[in-house]
Amino acid sequence: MADLDPSSEDSSVDSREQSSQDSKLEFSEDEETLIIRMFNLVGERWSLIAGRIPGRTAEEIEKYWTSRYSTSE
């Protein structure tokens, strides 16, 4: 039974982590402008763009970009 407890804790931590990531997708106007400018310069090099924005990961920026600017055509 001790083996089941840690796994149930892990799943609750994962769900909390996911909800915090969703709320982090709110970017400031300055961050958005920088992402657009960097994307125009370097393309989809998300880690390079993330290196210019403190506290943001490449995954967050890519998720933000695809949710905001991807074309579904």
PQR file with spaces between the fields and no chain letter, atoms N, CA, C, O and H, PARSE charges and radii, in Angstrom:
ATOM       1  N    MET     1       0.817   -1.203    0.000 -0.4000 1.5000
ATOM       2  CA   MET     1       0.000    0.000    0.000 -0.0000 2.0000
ATOM       3  C    MET     1       0.857    1.261    0.000  0.5500 1.7000
ATOM       4  O    MET     1       0.440    2.293   -0.526 -0.5500 1.4000
ATOM       5  N    ALA     2       2.039    1.187    0.580 -0.4000 1.5000
ATOM       6  CA   ALA     2       2.920    2.353    0.617 -0.0000 2.0000
ATOM       7  C    ALA     2       3.332    2.768   -0.795  0.5500 1.7000
ATOM       8  O    ALA     2       3.592    3.944   -1.048 -0.5500 1.4000
ATOM       9  H    ALA     2       2.377    0.349    1.007  0.4000 1.0000
ATOM      10  N    ASP     3       3.392    1.804   -1.710 -0.4000 1.5000
ATOM      11  CA   ASP     3       3.751    2.125   -3.088 -0.0000 2.0000
ATOM      12  C    ASP     3       2.677    2.967   -3.783  0.5500 1.7000
ATOM      13  O    ASP     3       2.996    3.754   -4.673 -0.5500 1.4000
ATOM      14  H    ASP     3       3.180    0.849   -1.504  0.4000 1.0000
ATOM      15  N    LEU     4       1.418    2.814   -3.392 -0.4000 1.5000
ATOM      16  CA   LEU     4       0.333    3.559   -4.036 -0.0000 2.0000
ATOM      17  C    LEU     4       0.300    5.012   -3.601  0.5500 1.7000
ATOM      18  O    LEU     4      -0.048    5.877   -4.405 -0.5500 1.4000
ATOM      19  H    LEU     4       1.158    2.174   -2.668  0.4000 1.0000
ATOM      20  N    ASP     5       0.645    5.306   -2.374 -0.4000 1.5000
ATOM      21  CA   ASP     5       0.563    6.673   -1.858 -0.0000 2.0000
ATOM      22  C    ASP     5       1.435    7.669   -2.625  0.5500 1.7000
ATOM      23  O    ASP     5       0.940    8.730   -3.006 -0.5500 1.4000
ATOM      24  H    ASP     5       0.927    4.604   -1.721  0.4000 1.0000
ATOM      25  N    PRO     6       2.717    7.367   -2.865 -0.5600 1.5000
ATOM      26  CA   PRO     6       3.535    8.338   -3.611  0.2800 2.0000
ATOM      27  C    PRO     6       3.008    8.604   -5.021  0.5500 1.7000
ATOM      28  O    PRO     6       3.076    9.739   -5.492 -0.5500 1.4000
ATOM      29  N    SER     7       2.489    7.591   -5.698 -0.4000 1.5000
ATOM      30  CA   SER     7       1.994    7.810   -7.055 -0.0000 2.0000
ATOM      31  C    SER     7       0.761    8.703   -7.054  0.5500 1.7000
ATOM      32  O    SER     7       0.588    9.524   -7.955 -0.5500 1.4000
ATOM      33  H    SER     7       2.434    6.668   -5.316  0.4000 1.0000
ATOM      34  N    SER     8      -0.101    8.549   -6.045 -0.4000 1.5000
ATOM      35  CA   SER     8      -1.280    9.414   -5.984 -0.0000 2.0000
ATOM      36  C    SER     8      -0.878   10.850   -5.678  0.5500 1.7000
ATOM      37  O    SER     8      -1.500   11.785   -6.181 -0.5500 1.4000
ATOM      38  H    SER     8       0.040    7.882   -5.313  0.4000 1.0000
ATOM      39  N    GLU     9       0.149   11.037   -4.864 -0.4000 1.5000
ATOM      40  CA   GLU     9       0.657   12.380   -4.589 -0.0000 2.0000
ATOM      41  C    GLU     9       1.253   12.992   -5.845  0.5500 1.7000
ATOM      42  O    GLU     9       1.057   14.177   -6.115 -0.5500 1.4000
ATOM      43  H    GLU     9       0.655   10.277   -4.455  0.4000 1.0000
ATOM      44  N    ASP    10       1.985   12.184   -6.620 -0.4000 1.5000
ATOM      45  CA   ASP    10       2.596   12.682   -7.849 -0.0000 2.0000
ATOM      46  C    ASP    10       1.544   13.182   -8.833  0.5500 1.7000
ATOM      47  O    ASP    10       1.737   14.214   -9.475 -0.5500 1.4000
ATOM      48  H    ASP    10       2.145   11.222   -6.401  0.4000 1.0000
ATOM      49  N    SER    11       0.433   12.455   -8.956 -0.4000 1.5000
ATOM      50  CA   SER    11      -0.586   12.880   -9.908 -0.0000 2.0000
ATOM      51  C    SER    11      -1.241   14.185   -9.466  0.5500 1.7000
ATOM      52  O    SER    11      -1.594   15.008  -10.311 -0.5500 1.4000
ATOM      53  H    SER    11       0.276   11.617   -8.434  0.4000 1.0000
ATOM      54  N    SER    12      -1.412   14.393   -8.167 -0.4000 1.5000
ATOM      55  CA   SER    12      -1.998   15.649   -7.702 -0.0000 2.0000
ATOM      56  C    SER    12      -1.022   16.808   -7.911  0.5500 1.7000
ATOM      57  O    SER    12      -1.442   17.925   -8.216 -0.5500 1.4000
ATOM      58  H    SER    12      -1.125   13.725   -7.480  0.4000 1.0000
ATOM      59  N    VAL    13       0.261   16.551   -7.751 -0.4000 1.5000
ATOM      60  CA   VAL    13       1.275   17.579   -8.003 -0.0000 2.0000
ATOM      61  C    VAL    13       1.281   17.935   -9.486  0.5500 1.7000
ATOM      62  O    VAL    13       1.381   19.109   -9.841 -0.5500 1.4000
ATOM      63  H    VAL    13       0.603   15.645   -7.504  0.4000 1.0000
ATOM      64  N    ASP    14       1.172   16.922  -10.358 -0.4000 1.5000
ATOM      65  CA   ASP    14       1.149   17.170  -11.792 -0.0000 2.0000
ATOM      66  C    ASP    14      -0.035   18.037  -12.190  0.5500 1.7000
ATOM      67  O    ASP    14       0.114   18.937  -13.017 -0.5500 1.4000
ATOM      68  H    ASP    14       1.090   15.968  -10.069  0.4000 1.0000
ATOM      69  N    SER    15      -1.210   17.784  -11.617 -0.4000 1.5000
ATOM      70  CA   SER    15      -2.380   18.575  -11.987 -0.0000 2.0000
ATOM      71  C    SER    15      -2.232   20.016  -11.512  0.5500 1.7000
ATOM      72  O    SER    15      -2.648   20.941  -12.210 -0.5500 1.4000
ATOM      73  H    SER    15      -1.330   17.053  -10.946  0.4000 1.0000
ATOM      74  N    ARG    16      -1.647   20.217  -10.338 -0.4000 1.5000
ATOM      75  CA   ARG    16      -1.415   21.583   -9.858 -0.0000 2.0000
ATOM      76  C    ARG    16      -0.386   22.283  -10.733  0.5500 1.7000
ATOM      77  O    ARG    16      -0.524   23.468  -11.037 -0.5500 1.4000
ATOM      78  H    ARG    16      -1.309   19.465   -9.771  0.4000 1.0000
ATOM      79  N    GLU    17       0.637   21.554  -11.132 -0.4000 1.5000
ATOM      80  CA   GLU    17       1.680   22.120  -11.989 -0.0000 2.0000
ATOM      81  C    GLU    17       1.093   22.521  -13.338  0.5500 1.7000
ATOM      82  O    GLU    17       1.442   23.571  -13.877 -0.5500 1.4000
ATOM      83  H    GLU    17       0.750   20.591  -10.885  0.4000 1.0000
ATOM      84  N    GLN    18       0.210   21.699  -13.886 -0.4000 1.5000
ATOM      85  CA   GLN    18      -0.423   22.007  -15.174 -0.0000 2.0000
ATOM      86  C    GLN    18      -1.252   23.273  -15.084  0.5500 1.7000
ATOM      87  O    GLN    18      -1.199   24.104  -15.990 -0.5500 1.4000
ATOM      88  H    GLN    18      -0.074   20.846  -13.448  0.4000 1.0000
ATOM      89  N    SER    19      -2.021   23.443  -14.010 -0.4000 1.5000
ATOM      90  CA   SER    19      -2.859   24.635  -13.896 -0.0000 2.0000
ATOM      91  C    SER    19      -2.006   25.885  -13.726  0.5500 1.7000
ATOM      92  O    SER    19      -2.390   26.957  -14.195 -0.5500 1.4000
ATOM      93  H    SER    19      -2.064   22.768  -13.274  0.4000 1.0000
ATOM      94  N    SER    20      -0.855   25.771  -13.065 -0.4000 1.5000
ATOM      95  CA   SER    20       0.020   26.931  -12.932 -0.0000 2.0000
ATOM      96  C    SER    20       0.659   27.278  -14.276  0.5500 1.7000
ATOM      97  O    SER    20       0.921   28.449  -14.550 -0.5500 1.4000
ATOM      98  H    SER    20      -0.542   24.900  -12.685  0.4000 1.0000
ATOM      99  N    GLN    21       0.910   26.287  -15.104 -0.4000 1.5000
ATOM     100  CA   GLN    21       1.464   26.559  -16.431 -0.0000 2.0000
ATOM     101  C    GLN    21       0.444   27.273  -17.297  0.5500 1.7000
ATOM     102  O    GLN    21       0.799   28.176  -18.054 -0.5500 1.4000
ATOM     103  H    GLN    21       0.698   25.335  -14.881  0.4000 1.0000
ATOM     104  N    ASP    22      -0.828   26.880  -17.196 -0.4000 1.5000
ATOM     105  CA   ASP    22      -1.872   27.533  -17.984 -0.0000 2.0000
ATOM     106  C    ASP    22      -1.984   29.011  -17.630  0.5500 1.7000
ATOM     107  O    ASP    22      -2.142   29.852  -18.514 -0.5500 1.4000
ATOM     108  H    ASP    22      -1.117   26.147  -16.580  0.4000 1.0000
ATOM     109  N    SER    23      -1.902   29.328  -16.341 -0.4000 1.5000
ATOM     110  CA   SER    23      -2.016   30.720  -15.932 -0.0000 2.0000
ATOM     111  C    SER    23      -0.785   31.521  -16.329  0.5500 1.7000
ATOM     112  O    SER    23      -0.849   32.744  -16.457 -0.5500 1.4000
ATOM     113  H    SER    23      -1.773   28.645  -15.622  0.4000 1.0000
ATOM     114  N    LYS    24       0.329   30.836  -16.522 -0.4000 1.5000
ATOM     115  CA   LYS    24       1.561   31.524  -16.903 -0.0000 2.0000
ATOM     116  C    LYS    24       1.571   31.932  -18.374  0.5500 1.7000
ATOM     117  O    LYS    24       2.468   32.655  -18.806 -0.5500 1.4000
ATOM     118  H    LYS    24       0.381   29.842  -16.418  0.4000 1.0000
ATOM     119  N    LEU    25       0.584   31.477  -19.146 -0.4000 1.5000
ATOM     120  CA   LEU    25       0.558   31.825  -20.555 -0.0000 2.0000
ATOM     121  C    LEU    25       0.128   33.260  -20.797  0.5500 1.7000
ATOM     122  O    LEU    25       0.022   33.689  -21.946 -0.5500 1.4000
ATOM     123  H    LEU    25      -0.145   30.890  -18.794  0.4000 1.0000
ATOM     124  N    GLU    26      -0.116   33.994  -19.749 -0.4000 1.5000
ATOM     125  CA   GLU    26      -0.402   35.408  -19.903 -0.0000 2.0000
ATOM     126  C    GLU    26       0.924   36.151  -19.973  0.5500 1.7000
ATOM     127  O    GLU    26       1.694   36.180  -19.012 -0.5500 1.4000
ATOM     128  H    GLU    26      -0.030   33.646  -18.816  0.4000 1.0000
ATOM     129  N    PHE    27       1.168   36.740  -21.114 -0.4000 1.5000
ATOM     130  CA   PHE    27       2.417   37.452  -21.344 -0.0000 2.0000
ATOM     131  C    PHE    27       2.148   38.951  -21.337  0.5500 1.7000
ATOM     132  O    PHE    27       1.078   39.402  -21.743 -0.5500 1.4000
ATOM     133  H    PHE    27       0.543   36.716  -21.894  0.4000 1.0000
ATOM     134  N    SER    28       3.122   39.709  -20.875 -0.4000 1.5000
ATOM     135  CA   SER    28       2.981   41.161  -20.892 -0.0000 2.0000
ATOM     136  C    SER    28       3.111   41.670  -22.327  0.5500 1.7000
ATOM     137  O    SER    28       3.541   40.944  -23.224 -0.5500 1.4000
ATOM     138  H    SER    28       3.992   39.342  -20.545  0.4000 1.0000
ATOM     139  N    GLU    29       2.737   42.907  -22.519 -0.4000 1.5000
ATOM     140  CA   GLU    29       2.840   43.513  -23.844 -0.0000 2.0000
ATOM     141  C    GLU    29       4.299   43.544  -24.316  0.5500 1.7000
ATOM     142  O    GLU    29       4.583   43.292  -25.487 -0.5500 1.4000
ATOM     143  H    GLU    29       2.387   43.496  -21.791  0.4000 1.0000
ATOM     144  N    ASP    30       5.219   43.855  -23.399 -0.4000 1.5000
ATOM     145  CA   ASP    30       6.645   43.884  -23.740 -0.0000 2.0000
ATOM     146  C    ASP    30       7.141   42.503  -24.145  0.5500 1.7000
ATOM     147  O    ASP    30       7.897   42.367  -25.106 -0.5500 1.4000
ATOM     148  H    ASP    30       4.989   44.060  -22.447  0.4000 1.0000
ATOM     149  N    GLU    31       6.710   41.469  -23.402 -0.4000 1.5000
ATOM     150  CA   GLU    31       7.123   40.109  -23.738 -0.0000 2.0000
ATOM     151  C    GLU    31       6.584   39.712  -25.108  0.5500 1.7000
ATOM     152  O    GLU    31       7.297   39.115  -25.915 -0.5500 1.4000
ATOM     153  H    GLU    31       6.096   41.580  -22.621  0.4000 1.0000
ATOM     154  N    GLU    32       5.338   40.043  -25.360 -0.4000 1.5000
ATOM     155  CA   GLU    32       4.733   39.696  -26.649 -0.0000 2.0000
ATOM     156  C    GLU    32       5.466   40.381  -27.795  0.5500 1.7000
ATOM     157  O    GLU    32       5.745   39.753  -28.816 -0.5500 1.4000
ATOM     158  H    GLU    32       4.759   40.527  -24.705  0.4000 1.0000
ATOM     159  N    THR    33       5.775   41.651  -27.635 -0.4000 1.5000
ATOM     160  CA   THR    33       6.509   42.394  -28.660 -0.0000 2.0000
ATOM     161  C    THR    33       7.877   41.771  -28.911  0.5500 1.7000
ATOM     162  O    THR    33       8.309   41.625  -30.055 -0.5500 1.4000
ATOM     163  H    THR    33       5.548   42.161  -26.805  0.4000 1.0000
ATOM     164  N    LEU    34       8.545   41.410  -27.831 -0.4000 1.5000
ATOM     165  CA   LEU    34       9.867   40.795  -27.962 -0.0000 2.0000
ATOM     166  C    LEU    34       9.777   39.441  -28.653  0.5500 1.7000
ATOM     167  O    LEU    34      10.614   39.117  -29.496 -0.5500 1.4000
ATOM     168  H    LEU    34       8.195   41.529  -26.902  0.4000 1.0000
ATOM     169  N    ILE    35       8.775   38.654  -28.304 -0.4000 1.5000
ATOM     170  CA   ILE    35       8.601   37.341  -28.943 -0.0000 2.0000
ATOM     171  C    ILE    35       8.380   37.519  -30.445  0.5500 1.7000
ATOM     172  O    ILE    35       8.976   36.804  -31.251 -0.5500 1.4000
ATOM     173  H    ILE    35       8.095   38.917  -27.620  0.4000 1.0000
ATOM     174  N    ILE    36       7.534   38.461  -30.818 -0.4000 1.5000
ATOM     175  CA   ILE    36       7.257   38.704  -32.244 -0.0000 2.0000
ATOM     176  C    ILE    36       8.527   39.129  -32.972  0.5500 1.7000
ATOM     177  O    ILE    36       8.828   38.620  -34.051 -0.5500 1.4000
ATOM     178  H    ILE    36       7.050   39.042  -30.164  0.4000 1.0000
ATOM     179  N    ARG    37       9.268   40.058  -32.382 -0.4000 1.5000
ATOM     180  CA   ARG    37      10.505   40.536  -33.022 -0.0000 2.0000
ATOM     181  C    ARG    37      11.529   39.417  -33.138  0.5500 1.7000
ATOM     182  O    ARG    37      12.165   39.252  -34.179 -0.5500 1.4000
ATOM     183  H    ARG    37       9.024   40.472  -31.505  0.4000 1.0000
ATOM     184  N    MET    38      11.687   38.649  -32.061 -0.4000 1.5000
ATOM     185  CA   MET    38      12.658   37.549  -32.086 -0.0000 2.0000
ATOM     186  C    MET    38      12.230   36.473  -33.076  0.5500 1.7000
ATOM     187  O    MET    38      13.070   35.919  -33.786 -0.5500 1.4000
ATOM     188  H    MET    38      11.171   38.783  -31.215  0.4000 1.0000
ATOM     189  N    PHE    39      10.932   36.168  -33.134 -0.4000 1.5000
ATOM     190  CA   PHE    39      10.445   35.166  -34.076 -0.0000 2.0000
ATOM     191  C    PHE    39      10.756   35.587  -35.503  0.5500 1.7000
ATOM     192  O    PHE    39      11.155   34.762  -36.325 -0.5500 1.4000
ATOM     193  H    PHE    39      10.250   36.618  -32.558  0.4000 1.0000
ATOM     194  N    ASN    40      10.575   36.875  -35.801 -0.4000 1.5000
ATOM     195  CA   ASN    40      10.880   37.373  -37.145 -0.0000 2.0000
ATOM     196  C    ASN    40      12.368   37.273  -37.462  0.5500 1.7000
ATOM     197  O    ASN    40      12.749   37.119  -38.623 -0.5500 1.4000
ATOM     198  H    ASN    40      10.251   37.545  -35.134  0.4000 1.0000
ATOM     199  N    LEU    41      13.208   37.360  -36.436 -0.4000 1.5000
ATOM     200  CA   LEU    41      14.659   37.270  -36.649 -0.0000 2.0000
ATOM     201  C    LEU    41      15.166   35.826  -36.714  0.5500 1.7000
ATOM     202  O    LEU    41      15.959   35.488  -37.592 -0.5500 1.4000
ATOM     203  H    LEU    41      12.899   37.485  -35.493  0.4000 1.0000
ATOM     204  N    VAL    42      14.714   34.979  -35.794 -0.4000 1.5000
ATOM     205  CA   VAL    42      15.311   33.647  -35.663 -0.0000 2.0000
ATOM     206  C    VAL    42      14.354   32.506  -35.939  0.5500 1.7000
ATOM     207  O    VAL    42      14.766   31.347  -35.931 -0.5500 1.4000
ATOM     208  H    VAL    42      14.069   35.254  -35.081  0.4000 1.0000
ATOM     209  N    GLY    43      13.076   32.804  -36.186 -0.4000 1.5000
ATOM     210  CA   GLY    43      12.118   31.744  -36.469 -0.0000 2.0000
ATOM     211  C    GLY    43      11.740   30.972  -35.216  0.5500 1.7000
ATOM     212  O    GLY    43      11.675   31.536  -34.123 -0.5500 1.4000
ATOM     213  H    GLY    43      12.741   33.746  -36.193  0.4000 1.0000
ATOM     214  N    GLU    44      11.496   29.701  -35.377 -0.4000 1.5000
ATOM     215  CA   GLU    44      10.999   28.857  -34.287 -0.0000 2.0000
ATOM     216  C    GLU    44      12.110   28.333  -33.374  0.5500 1.7000
ATOM     217  O    GLU    44      12.073   27.174  -32.959 -0.5500 1.4000
ATOM     218  H    GLU    44      11.549   29.243  -36.265  0.4000 1.0000
ATOM     219  N    ARG    45      13.066   29.150  -33.070 -0.4000 1.5000
ATOM     220  CA   ARG    45      14.142   28.756  -32.151 -0.0000 2.0000
ATOM     221  C    ARG    45      13.742   29.213  -30.750  0.5500 1.7000
ATOM     222  O    ARG    45      14.263   30.191  -30.214 -0.5500 1.4000
ATOM     223  H    ARG    45      13.097   30.091  -33.408  0.4000 1.0000
ATOM     224  N    TRP    46      12.794   28.467  -30.179 -0.4000 1.5000
ATOM     225  CA   TRP    46      12.144   28.861  -28.934 -0.0000 2.0000
ATOM     226  C    TRP    46      13.114   29.020  -27.781  0.5500 1.7000
ATOM     227  O    TRP    46      12.941   29.921  -26.960 -0.5500 1.4000
ATOM     228  H    TRP    46      12.370   27.672  -30.614  0.4000 1.0000
ATOM     229  N    SER    47      14.126   28.176  -27.694 -0.4000 1.5000
ATOM     230  CA   SER    47      15.084   28.287  -26.581 -0.0000 2.0000
ATOM     231  C    SER    47      15.894   29.571  -26.686  0.5500 1.7000
ATOM     232  O    SER    47      16.247   30.170  -25.670 -0.5500 1.4000
ATOM     233  H    SER    47      14.266   27.444  -28.361  0.4000 1.0000
ATOM     234  N    LEU    48      16.186   29.991  -27.896 -0.4000 1.5000
ATOM     235  CA   LEU    48      16.907   31.246  -28.105 -0.0000 2.0000
ATOM     236  C    LEU    48      16.036   32.434  -27.687  0.5500 1.7000
ATOM     237  O    LEU    48      16.516   33.373  -27.053 -0.5500 1.4000
ATOM     238  H    LEU    48      15.899   29.505  -28.722  0.4000 1.0000
ATOM     239  N    ILE    49      14.769   32.382  -28.045 -0.4000 1.5000
ATOM     240  CA   ILE    49      13.829   33.440  -27.660 -0.0000 2.0000
ATOM     241  C    ILE    49      13.652   33.454  -26.138  0.5500 1.7000
ATOM     242  O    ILE    49      13.645   34.519  -25.520 -0.5500 1.4000
ATOM     243  H    ILE    49      14.379   31.619  -28.561  0.4000 1.0000
ATOM     244  N    ALA    50      13.510   32.272  -25.542 -0.4000 1.5000
ATOM     245  CA   ALA    50      13.326   32.171  -24.090 -0.0000 2.0000
ATOM     246  C    ALA    50      14.527   32.723  -23.338  0.5500 1.7000
ATOM     247  O    ALA    50      14.379   33.234  -22.227 -0.5500 1.4000
ATOM     248  H    ALA    50      13.516   31.407  -26.044  0.4000 1.0000
ATOM     249  N    GLY    51      15.705   32.627  -23.924 -0.4000 1.5000
ATOM     250  CA   GLY    51      16.905   33.160  -23.292 -0.0000 2.0000
ATOM     251  C    GLY    51      16.871   34.673  -23.128  0.5500 1.7000
ATOM     252  O    GLY    51      17.607   35.226  -22.311 -0.5500 1.4000
ATOM     253  H    GLY    51      15.825   32.212  -24.826  0.4000 1.0000
ATOM     254  N    ARG    52      16.030   35.337  -23.890 -0.4000 1.5000
ATOM     255  CA   ARG    52      15.893   36.797  -23.817 -0.0000 2.0000
ATOM     256  C    ARG    52      14.789   37.253  -22.864  0.5500 1.7000
ATOM     257  O    ARG    52      14.667   38.442  -22.572 -0.5500 1.4000
ATOM     258  H    ARG    52      15.432   34.888  -24.553  0.4000 1.0000
ATOM     259  N    ILE    53      13.980   36.296  -22.376 -0.4000 1.5000
ATOM     260  CA   ILE    53      12.857   36.642  -21.496 -0.0000 2.0000
ATOM     261  C    ILE    53      13.036   35.917  -20.167  0.5500 1.7000
ATOM     262  O    ILE    53      12.773   34.717  -20.079 -0.5500 1.4000
ATOM     263  H    ILE    53      14.079   35.329  -22.613  0.4000 1.0000
ATOM     264  N    PRO    54      13.476   36.620  -19.142 -0.5600 1.5000
ATOM     265  CA   PRO    54      13.710   35.985  -17.839  0.2800 2.0000
ATOM     266  C    PRO    54      12.448   35.326  -17.281  0.5500 1.7000
ATOM     267  O    PRO    54      11.360   35.901  -17.315 -0.5500 1.4000
ATOM     268  N    GLY    55      12.620   34.111  -16.769 -0.4000 1.5000
ATOM     269  CA   GLY    55      11.506   33.402  -16.138 -0.0000 2.0000
ATOM     270  C    GLY    55      10.606   32.652  -17.091  0.5500 1.7000
ATOM     271  O    GLY    55       9.621   32.054  -16.659 -0.5500 1.4000
ATOM     272  H    GLY    55      13.503   33.644  -16.741  0.4000 1.0000
ATOM     273  N    ARG    56      10.909   32.664  -18.360 -0.4000 1.5000
ATOM     274  CA   ARG    56      10.099   31.946  -19.348 -0.0000 2.0000
ATOM     275  C    ARG    56      10.890   30.794  -19.930  0.5500 1.7000
ATOM     276  O    ARG    56      12.097   30.905  -20.146 -0.5500 1.4000
ATOM     277  H    ARG    56      11.709   33.150  -18.711  0.4000 1.0000
ATOM     278  N    THR    57      10.203   29.678  -20.185 -0.4000 1.5000
ATOM     279  CA   THR    57      10.848   28.530  -20.805 -0.0000 2.0000
ATOM     280  C    THR    57      10.519   28.491  -22.286  0.5500 1.7000
ATOM     281  O    THR    57       9.569   29.129  -22.741 -0.5500 1.4000
ATOM     282  H    THR    57       9.223   29.588  -20.009  0.4000 1.0000
ATOM     283  N    ALA    58      11.301   27.748  -23.020 -0.4000 1.5000
ATOM     284  CA   ALA    58      11.061   27.589  -24.455 -0.0000 2.0000
ATOM     285  C    ALA    58       9.683   26.969  -24.696  0.5500 1.7000
ATOM     286  O    ALA    58       8.985   27.344  -25.638 -0.5500 1.4000
ATOM     287  H    ALA    58      12.072   27.230  -22.650  0.4000 1.0000
ATOM     288  N    GLU    59       9.297   26.021  -23.841 -0.4000 1.5000
ATOM     289  CA   GLU    59       8.008   25.358  -23.997 -0.0000 2.0000
ATOM     290  C    GLU    59       6.848   26.342  -23.802  0.5500 1.7000
ATOM     291  O    GLU    59       5.861   26.296  -24.536 -0.5500 1.4000
ATOM     292  H    GLU    59       9.864   25.717  -23.076  0.4000 1.0000
ATOM     293  N    GLU    60       6.973   27.227  -22.816 -0.4000 1.5000
ATOM     294  CA   GLU    60       5.928   28.226  -22.577 -0.0000 2.0000
ATOM     295  C    GLU    60       5.766   29.156  -23.777  0.5500 1.7000
ATOM     296  O    GLU    60       4.651   29.467  -24.195 -0.5500 1.4000
ATOM     297  H    GLU    60       7.775   27.264  -22.220  0.4000 1.0000
ATOM     298  N    ILE    61       6.884   29.585  -24.312 -0.4000 1.5000
ATOM     299  CA   ILE    61       6.850   30.517  -25.440 -0.0000 2.0000
ATOM     300  C    ILE    61       6.285   29.839  -26.678  0.5500 1.7000
ATOM     301  O    ILE    61       5.484   30.432  -27.401 -0.5500 1.4000
ATOM     302  H    ILE    61       7.790   29.332  -23.973  0.4000 1.0000
ATOM     303  N    GLU    62       6.698   28.598  -26.930 -0.4000 1.5000
ATOM     304  CA   GLU    62       6.169   27.879  -28.087 -0.0000 2.0000
ATOM     305  C    GLU    62       4.664   27.649  -27.936  0.5500 1.7000
ATOM     306  O    GLU    62       3.912   27.818  -28.895 -0.5500 1.4000
ATOM     307  H    GLU    62       7.348   28.116  -26.343  0.4000 1.0000
ATOM     308  N    LYS    63       4.227   27.266  -26.744 -0.4000 1.5000
ATOM     309  CA   LYS    63       2.798   27.040  -26.497 -0.0000 2.0000
ATOM     310  C    LYS    63       2.016   28.344  -26.676  0.5500 1.7000
ATOM     311  O    LYS    63       0.940   28.356  -27.275 -0.5500 1.4000
ATOM     312  H    LYS    63       4.838   27.128  -25.964  0.4000 1.0000
ATOM     313  N    TYR    64       2.565   29.430  -26.154 -0.4000 1.5000
ATOM     314  CA   TYR    64       1.925   30.739  -26.314 -0.0000 2.0000
ATOM     315  C    TYR    64       1.815   31.104  -27.792  0.5500 1.7000
ATOM     316  O    TYR    64       0.756   31.524  -28.257 -0.5500 1.4000
ATOM     317  H    TYR    64       3.439   29.420  -25.667  0.4000 1.0000
ATOM     318  N    TRP    65       2.920   30.940  -28.527 -0.4000 1.5000
ATOM     319  CA   TRP    65       2.946   31.311  -29.940 -0.0000 2.0000
ATOM     320  C    TRP    65       1.939   30.482  -30.740  0.5500 1.7000
ATOM     321  O    TRP    65       1.174   31.030  -31.534 -0.5500 1.4000
ATOM     322  H    TRP    65       3.781   30.599  -28.149  0.4000 1.0000
ATOM     323  N    THR    66       1.938   29.175  -30.533 -0.4000 1.5000
ATOM     324  CA   THR    66       1.051   28.329  -31.310 -0.0000 2.0000
ATOM     325  C    THR    66      -0.414   28.572  -30.965  0.5500 1.7000
ATOM     326  O    THR    66      -1.278   28.483  -31.837 -0.5500 1.4000
ATOM     327  H    THR    66       2.559   28.730  -29.887  0.4000 1.0000
ATOM     328  N    SER    67      -0.702   28.878  -29.700 -0.4000 1.5000
ATOM     329  CA   SER    67      -2.080   29.150  -29.325 -0.0000 2.0000
ATOM     330  C    SER    67      -2.544   30.519  -29.822  0.5500 1.7000
ATOM     331  O    SER    67      -3.735   30.732  -30.051 -0.5500 1.4000
ATOM     332  H    SER    67       0.000   28.950  -28.991  0.4000 1.0000
ATOM     333  N    ARG    68      -1.628   31.414  -29.983 -0.4000 1.5000
ATOM     334  CA   ARG    68      -1.994   32.792  -30.359 -0.0000 2.0000
ATOM     335  C    ARG    68      -1.879   33.046  -31.856  0.5500 1.7000
ATOM     336  O    ARG    68      -2.722   33.733  -32.434 -0.5500 1.4000
ATOM     337  H    ARG    68      -0.660   31.241  -29.798  0.4000 1.0000
ATOM     338  N    TYR    69      -0.847   32.500  -32.486 -0.4000 1.5000
ATOM     339  CA   TYR    69      -0.539   32.877  -33.874 -0.0000 2.0000
ATOM     340  C    TYR    69      -0.553   31.748  -34.892  0.5500 1.7000
ATOM     341  O    TYR    69      -0.305   31.990  -36.073 -0.5500 1.4000
ATOM     342  H    TYR    69      -0.162   31.943  -32.017  0.4000 1.0000
ATOM     343  N    SER    70      -0.836   30.521  -34.469 -0.4000 1.5000
ATOM     344  CA   SER    70      -0.807   29.437  -35.444 -0.0000 2.0000
ATOM     345  C    SER    70      -1.980   29.564  -36.399  0.5500 1.7000
ATOM     346  O    SER    70      -3.063   30.012  -36.022 -0.5500 1.4000
ATOM     347  H    SER    70      -1.037   30.325  -33.509  0.4000 1.0000
ATOM     348  N    THR    71      -1.748   29.166  -37.634 -0.4000 1.5000
ATOM     349  CA   THR    71      -2.812   29.203  -38.632 -0.0000 2.0000
ATOM     350  C    THR    71      -3.336   27.776  -38.805  0.5500 1.7000
ATOM     351  O    THR    71      -2.548   26.844  -38.965 -0.5500 1.4000
ATOM     352  H    THR    71      -0.868   28.803  -37.940  0.4000 1.0000
ATOM     353  N    SER    72      -4.613   27.607  -38.774 -0.4000 1.5000
ATOM     354  CA   SER    72      -5.204   26.278  -38.879 -0.0000 2.0000
ATOM     355  C    SER    72      -5.740   26.007  -40.292  0.5500 1.7000
ATOM     356  O    SER    72      -6.699   25.257  -40.474 -0.5500 1.4000
ATOM     357  H    SER    72      -5.253   28.364  -38.644  0.4000 1.0000
ATOM     358  N    GLU    73      -5.113   26.621  -41.261 -0.4000 1.5000
ATOM     359  CA   GLU    73      -5.560   26.442  -42.644 -0.0000 2.0000
ATOM     360  C    GLU    73      -4.837   25.313  -43.310  0.5500 1.7000
ATOM     361  O    GLU    73      -5.090   25.022  -44.479 -0.5500 1.4000
ATOM     362  H    GLU    73      -4.334   27.230  -41.112  0.4000 1.0000
